[in-house]
Amino acid sequence: MKNKPMTSWAEIQLILEETQPLVGERWRYPLAQALSKLPREVWKFAIEKCGIVCESTGTPAYCITMTNKYLKGKKHMIVITPRLWYRTEMIQACVVAHEVAHAMINHERDLYKQSSKQVQKEQRRADMLAFNWLQSHYPKKKLKSYFV
Protein backbone atom coordinates (compact mmCIF):
# COMPACT_ATOMS: atom_id res chain seq x y z
CA MET A 1 0.00 0.00 0.00
CA LYS A 2 2.87 2.38 0.72
CA ASN A 3 4.20 4.36 -2.19
CA LYS A 4 7.79 5.47 -2.49
CA PRO A 5 8.19 8.96 -0.98
CA MET A 6 7.95 11.73 -3.57
CA THR A 7 11.25 13.17 -2.36
CA SER A 8 14.01 11.46 -0.48
CA TRP A 9 14.09 12.20 3.22
CA ALA A 10 17.87 12.73 2.91
CA GLU A 11 17.33 15.65 0.52
CA ILE A 12 14.83 17.21 2.88
CA GLN A 13 17.11 16.60 5.87
CA LEU A 14 19.91 18.58 4.17
CA ILE A 15 17.52 21.43 3.40
CA LEU A 16 16.30 21.43 7.01
CA GLU A 17 19.88 21.65 8.25
CA GLU A 18 20.45 24.76 6.12
CA THR A 19 17.11 26.51 6.65
CA GLN A 20 15.63 25.45 10.00
CA PRO A 21 18.11 26.24 12.78
CA LEU A 22 15.52 25.63 15.50
CA VAL A 23 15.17 21.95 14.60
CA GLY A 24 17.90 20.15 16.48
CA GLU A 25 20.05 17.58 14.71
CA ARG A 26 18.37 14.77 16.63
CA TRP A 27 14.93 15.73 15.26
CA ARG A 28 15.84 16.44 11.61
CA TYR A 29 15.67 12.80 10.53
CA PRO A 30 12.12 12.06 11.76
CA LEU A 31 10.91 15.46 10.55
CA ALA A 32 12.45 14.83 7.12
CA GLN A 33 10.80 11.38 7.05
CA ALA A 34 7.40 12.91 7.83
CA LEU A 35 7.79 15.74 5.30
CA SER A 36 8.88 13.30 2.58
CA LYS A 37 5.37 11.82 2.63
CA LEU A 38 3.90 15.14 1.50
CA PRO A 39 3.71 16.40 -2.08
CA ARG A 40 6.82 18.36 -3.09
CA GLU A 41 5.04 21.73 -3.23
CA VAL A 42 3.67 21.13 0.28
CA TRP A 43 6.96 20.25 2.00
CA LYS A 44 8.69 23.10 0.13
CA PHE A 45 5.99 25.48 1.44
CA ALA A 46 6.57 24.15 4.97
CA ILE A 47 10.31 24.71 4.78
CA GLU A 48 10.21 28.05 2.96
CA LYS A 49 7.23 29.69 4.66
CA CYS A 50 7.25 28.14 8.14
CA GLY A 51 9.68 28.26 10.98
CA ILE A 52 9.82 24.80 12.54
CA VAL A 53 10.75 24.41 16.19
CA CYS A 54 11.10 21.38 18.43
CA GLU A 55 10.33 22.20 22.05
CA SER A 56 8.97 20.57 25.16
CA THR A 57 5.35 21.46 25.89
CA GLY A 58 2.26 19.44 26.68
CA THR A 59 0.85 19.51 23.13
CA PRO A 60 2.36 17.24 20.42
CA ALA A 61 2.40 20.05 17.83
CA TYR A 62 0.72 23.28 16.83
CA CYS A 63 0.91 26.02 14.20
CA ILE A 64 1.08 29.77 14.87
CA THR A 65 0.51 32.47 12.25
CA MET A 66 3.25 35.08 12.64
CA THR A 67 3.80 38.67 11.55
CA ASN A 68 7.33 39.13 12.88
CA LYS A 69 9.81 40.73 10.47
CA TYR A 70 12.66 38.79 12.09
CA LEU A 71 11.34 35.48 10.76
CA LYS A 72 12.82 36.32 7.34
CA GLY A 73 9.68 35.79 5.28
CA LYS A 74 8.34 32.90 7.34
CA LYS A 75 4.73 33.62 8.20
CA HIS A 76 3.97 30.53 10.28
CA MET A 77 5.69 28.78 13.15
CA ILE A 78 5.15 25.04 13.51
CA VAL A 79 6.09 23.86 16.98
CA ILE A 80 6.65 20.15 17.47
CA THR A 81 7.39 18.58 20.81
CA PRO A 82 10.08 15.90 20.89
CA ARG A 83 7.63 13.37 22.28
CA LEU A 84 6.04 13.16 18.81
CA TRP A 85 9.18 11.47 17.47
CA TYR A 86 8.60 8.51 19.80
CA ARG A 87 5.26 7.75 18.12
CA THR A 88 4.79 5.62 14.99
CA GLU A 89 5.97 6.88 11.61
CA MET A 90 2.36 7.22 10.47
CA ILE A 91 1.37 9.31 13.50
CA GLN A 92 4.42 11.53 12.96
CA ALA A 93 3.44 12.07 9.32
CA CYS A 94 -0.20 12.74 10.28
CA VAL A 95 0.70 15.36 12.89
CA VAL A 96 3.23 17.13 10.66
CA ALA A 97 0.83 17.09 7.68
CA HIS A 98 -2.01 18.44 9.86
CA GLU A 99 0.10 21.36 11.11
CA VAL A 100 1.41 22.16 7.62
CA ALA A 101 -2.22 22.13 6.45
CA HIS A 102 -3.08 24.78 9.05
CA ALA A 103 -0.24 26.93 7.72
CA MET A 104 -1.23 26.46 4.07
CA ILE A 105 -4.85 27.32 4.85
CA ASN A 106 -3.61 30.28 6.95
CA HIS A 107 -5.61 29.37 10.04
CA GLU A 108 -5.44 31.64 13.05
CA ARG A 109 -3.83 30.26 16.18
CA ASP A 110 -5.55 32.59 18.63
CA LEU A 111 -8.20 30.14 19.71
CA TYR A 112 -9.50 32.57 22.31
CA LYS A 113 -10.84 34.78 19.52
CA GLN A 114 -12.68 31.91 17.84
CA SER A 115 -15.82 30.03 18.69
CA SER A 116 -15.51 26.31 19.38
CA LYS A 117 -17.44 25.64 16.15
CA GLN A 118 -14.89 27.68 14.17
CA VAL A 119 -12.00 25.82 15.83
CA GLN A 120 -13.63 22.45 15.05
CA LYS A 121 -14.22 23.52 11.45
CA GLU A 122 -10.56 24.52 11.05
CA GLN A 123 -9.40 21.25 12.62
CA ARG A 124 -11.58 19.20 10.24
CA ARG A 125 -10.37 21.16 7.23
CA ALA A 126 -6.70 20.61 8.21
CA ASP A 127 -7.44 16.91 8.81
CA MET A 128 -9.01 16.51 5.36
CA LEU A 129 -6.11 18.18 3.60
CA ALA A 130 -3.56 16.10 5.52
CA PHE A 131 -5.56 12.93 4.82
CA ASN A 132 -5.54 13.69 1.09
CA TRP A 133 -1.78 14.21 1.09
CA LEU A 134 -1.04 11.00 2.98
CA GLN A 135 -3.55 8.54 1.54
CA SER A 136 -1.08 7.24 -1.04
CA HIS A 137 1.39 6.30 1.71
CA TYR A 138 -0.78 4.64 4.37
CA PRO A 139 -3.91 2.49 4.41
CA LYS A 140 -7.00 4.71 4.25
CA LYS A 141 -8.65 2.84 7.09
CA LYS A 142 -5.73 3.61 9.43
CA LEU A 143 -5.64 7.24 8.34
CA LYS A 144 -9.38 7.61 8.88
CA SER A 145 -9.03 6.23 12.39
CA TYR A 146 -6.46 8.96 13.15
CA PHE A 147 -8.22 11.87 11.46
CA VAL A 148 -11.71 11.21 12.83
GUGULO-441641 format. One record per residue (C-alpha): residue number from 0; x, z, y. Coordinates in Angstrom, 3 decimals, padded with zeros to 6 digits, m for minus. Layout:
GUGULO-441641
+-----+----------+----------+----------+
! pos !        u !        w !        v !
+-----+----------+----------+----------+
! NUM !        X !        Z !        Y !
...
+-----+----------+----------+----------+
This chain:
GUGULO-441641
+-----+----------+----------+----------+
! pos !        u !        w !        v !
+-----+----------+----------+----------+
!   0 !  000.000 !  000.000 !  000.000 !
!   1 !  002.868 !  000.724 !  002.376 !
!   2 !  004.204 ! m002.189 !  004.361 !
!   3 !  007.792 ! m002.493 !  005.469 !
!   4 !  008.190 ! m000.984 !  008.961 !
!   5 !  007.946 ! m003.568 !  011.732 !
!   6 !  011.249 ! m002.364 !  013.171 !
!   7 !  014.014 ! m000.478 !  011.458 !
!   8 !  014.093 !  003.217 !  012.201 !
!   9 !  017.872 !  002.909 !  012.725 !
!  10 !  017.329 !  000.516 !  015.653 !
!  11 !  014.830 !  002.882 !  017.209 !
!  12 !  017.112 !  005.870 !  016.605 !
!  13 !  019.914 !  004.173 !  018.578 !
!  14 !  017.520 !  003.396 !  021.430 !
!  15 !  016.304 !  007.009 !  021.432 !
!  16 !  019.881 !  008.246 !  021.648 !
!  17 !  020.450 !  006.118 !  024.761 !
!  18 !  017.114 !  006.653 !  026.510 !
!  19 !  015.629 !  009.996 !  025.454 !
!  20 !  018.114 !  012.782 !  026.236 !
!  21 !  015.516 !  015.499 !  025.628 !
!  22 !  015.170 !  014.601 !  021.951 !
!  23 !  017.902 !  016.481 !  020.145 !
!  24 !  020.049 !  014.707 !  017.581 !
!  25 !  018.367 !  016.632 !  014.772 !
!  26 !  014.925 !  015.265 !  015.727 !
!  27 !  015.835 !  011.610 !  016.442 !
!  28 !  015.668 !  010.529 !  012.804 !
!  29 !  012.121 !  011.764 !  012.064 !
!  30 !  010.909 !  010.546 !  015.461 !
!  31 !  012.447 !  007.122 !  014.828 !
!  32 !  010.797 !  007.051 !  011.380 !
!  33 !  007.401 !  007.827 !  012.912 !
!  34 !  007.795 !  005.297 !  015.739 !
!  35 !  008.882 !  002.582 !  013.304 !
!  36 !  005.368 !  002.629 !  011.817 !
!  37 !  003.898 !  001.497 !  015.142 !
!  38 !  003.706 ! m002.082 !  016.398 !
!  39 !  006.818 ! m003.094 !  018.357 !
!  40 !  005.038 ! m003.231 !  021.729 !
!  41 !  003.674 !  000.284 !  021.134 !
!  42 !  006.962 !  001.996 !  020.252 !
!  43 !  008.693 !  000.126 !  023.097 !
!  44 !  005.991 !  001.439 !  025.476 !
!  45 !  006.568 !  004.965 !  024.152 !
!  46 !  010.311 !  004.776 !  024.707 !
!  47 !  010.207 !  002.958 !  028.051 !
!  48 !  007.227 !  004.665 !  029.693 !
!  49 !  007.252 !  008.136 !  028.139 !
!  50 !  009.684 !  010.979 !  028.264 !
!  51 !  009.818 !  012.541 !  024.803 !
!  52 !  010.752 !  016.186 !  024.411 !
!  53 !  011.104 !  018.426 !  021.376 !
!  54 !  010.333 !  022.045 !  022.198 !
!  55 !  008.973 !  025.156 !  020.572 !
!  56 !  005.346 !  025.889 !  021.456 !
!  57 !  002.261 !  026.677 !  019.439 !
!  58 !  000.853 !  023.126 !  019.512 !
!  59 !  002.357 !  020.421 !  017.236 !
!  60 !  002.398 !  017.834 !  020.049 !
!  61 !  000.719 !  016.831 !  023.284 !
!  62 !  000.914 !  014.196 !  026.018 !
!  63 !  001.081 !  014.868 !  029.766 !
!  64 !  000.513 !  012.248 !  032.475 !
!  65 !  003.246 !  012.644 !  035.079 !
!  66 !  003.796 !  011.554 !  038.668 !
!  67 !  007.327 !  012.884 !  039.131 !
!  68 !  009.812 !  010.474 !  040.726 !
!  69 !  012.662 !  012.087 !  038.795 !
!  70 !  011.344 !  010.758 !  035.482 !
!  71 !  012.825 !  007.340 !  036.317 !
!  72 !  009.682 !  005.284 !  035.793 !
!  73 !  008.338 !  007.338 !  032.899 !
!  74 !  004.734 !  008.204 !  033.616 !
!  75 !  003.975 !  010.285 !  030.532 !
!  76 !  005.692 !  013.150 !  028.781 !
!  77 !  005.149 !  013.509 !  025.041 !
!  78 !  006.091 !  016.978 !  023.864 !
!  79 !  006.654 !  017.472 !  020.149 !
!  80 !  007.390 !  020.808 !  018.577 !
!  81 !  010.083 !  020.891 !  015.904 !
!  82 !  007.633 !  022.281 !  013.368 !
!  83 !  006.041 !  018.810 !  013.165 !
!  84 !  009.181 !  017.472 !  011.474 !
!  85 !  008.603 !  019.798 !  008.508 !
!  86 !  005.260 !  018.123 !  007.745 !
!  87 !  004.793 !  014.994 !  005.620 !
!  88 !  005.965 !  011.609 !  006.876 !
!  89 !  002.360 !  010.468 !  007.216 !
!  90 !  001.366 !  013.499 !  009.309 !
!  91 !  004.417 !  012.959 !  011.528 !
!  92 !  003.442 !  009.316 !  012.074 !
!  93 ! m000.199 !  010.281 !  012.743 !
!  94 !  000.699 !  012.892 !  015.364 !
!  95 !  003.227 !  010.664 !  017.134 !
!  96 !  000.825 !  007.683 !  017.091 !
!  97 ! m002.013 !  009.864 !  018.437 !
!  98 !  000.097 !  011.111 !  021.361 !
!  99 !  001.408 !  007.618 !  022.157 !
! 100 ! m002.223 !  006.448 !  022.130 !
! 101 ! m003.082 !  009.054 !  024.780 !
! 102 ! m000.239 !  007.719 !  026.929 !
! 103 ! m001.232 !  004.073 !  026.459 !
! 104 ! m004.852 !  004.849 !  027.324 !
! 105 ! m003.614 !  006.947 !  030.281 !
! 106 ! m005.609 !  010.041 !  029.369 !
! 107 ! m005.444 !  013.049 !  031.641 !
! 108 ! m003.830 !  016.183 !  030.259 !
! 109 ! m005.551 !  018.625 !  032.592 !
! 110 ! m008.203 !  019.706 !  030.140 !
! 111 ! m009.502 !  022.309 !  032.571 !
! 112 ! m010.839 !  019.522 !  034.782 !
! 113 ! m012.681 !  017.837 !  031.912 !
! 114 ! m015.823 !  018.693 !  030.030 !
! 115 ! m015.511 !  019.381 !  026.310 !
! 116 ! m017.440 !  016.150 !  025.644 !
! 117 ! m014.886 !  014.174 !  027.677 !
! 118 ! m012.000 !  015.832 !  025.821 !
! 119 ! m013.626 !  015.051 !  022.448 !
! 120 ! m014.219 !  011.449 !  023.516 !
! 121 ! m010.558 !  011.052 !  024.517 !
! 122 ! m009.399 !  012.624 !  021.246 !
! 123 ! m011.579 !  010.242 !  019.196 !
! 124 ! m010.368 !  007.226 !  021.160 !
! 125 ! m006.697 !  008.206 !  020.612 !
! 126 ! m007.442 !  008.810 !  016.913 !
! 127 ! m009.010 !  005.360 !  016.508 !
! 128 ! m006.112 !  003.601 !  018.178 !
! 129 ! m003.555 !  005.519 !  016.097 !
! 130 ! m005.563 !  004.823 !  012.930 !
! 131 ! m005.542 !  001.087 !  013.687 !
! 132 ! m001.784 !  001.085 !  014.211 !
! 133 ! m001.036 !  002.981 !  011.004 !
! 134 ! m003.553 !  001.544 !  008.538 !
! 135 ! m001.080 ! m001.041 !  007.241 !
! 136 !  001.395 !  001.714 !  006.297 !
! 137 ! m000.776 !  004.371 !  004.645 !
! 138 ! m003.910 !  004.406 !  002.489 !
! 139 ! m007.002 !  004.246 !  004.714 !
! 140 ! m008.655 !  007.090 !  002.838 !
! 141 ! m005.734 !  009.432 !  003.614 !
! 142 ! m005.638 !  008.335 !  007.243 !
! 143 ! m009.385 !  008.877 !  007.614 !
! 144 ! m009.034 !  012.390 !  006.232 !
! 145 ! m006.456 !  013.153 !  008.961 !
! 146 ! m008.220 !  011.460 !  011.866 !
! 147 ! m011.713 !  012.829 !  011.208 !
+-----+----------+----------+----------+
